[in-house]
């Protein structure tokens, strides 16, 4: 069984923001595979959707981004997920808009959601798929940037990136992280 988690912030205020592209990817996957969102079991603060064909669980933690670790640990434990079968999808301000970057493991790289998950799991040995949302104007507060909606000229590239990220997540469910890294870490894939 695989667990694919999209990170974001709950609530209407954060819909369609840079920080919520992880939510956007798992929402697209749920739509593609006719999944319905339901409360996670055992009071875990998350929504889950079963993707029956591939024995995959999609999840959206309902904690705020910086506290995602508790929900992820609960899901990993409940579904008995090996860490190599976990994929976390996040935004990344240090990657150009629309570019994807996948890794089989690694540091949080300054991302507070990943930091929370690594700390709660006690491990960095899980796959992550980062979606570039760009850094924006250096004079703007970074927290304001990631919790803001995309500008008009950014919408088409991010919609395309979310679609490619959903394709990458489907490949992860079918074949694991290796083929995903081989296919989606290429610079030309973002063009």
Secondary structure, DSSP 8 states (H G I E B T S, - for coil): -EEEEE----SGGGTTBGGGHHHHHHHHHHHHTT---EE-GGG-SEEEEEEGGGTEEEEEE-S-GGGHHHHHHHHHHHHT--GGGEEEEEEETTS-TT-EEEESS---TT-HHHHHHHHHHT---SEEEEEE-----TTS-HHHHHTSB--HHHHHHHHHHHHHHHHHHHHHHHH-HHHHHHHHS-GGGG-
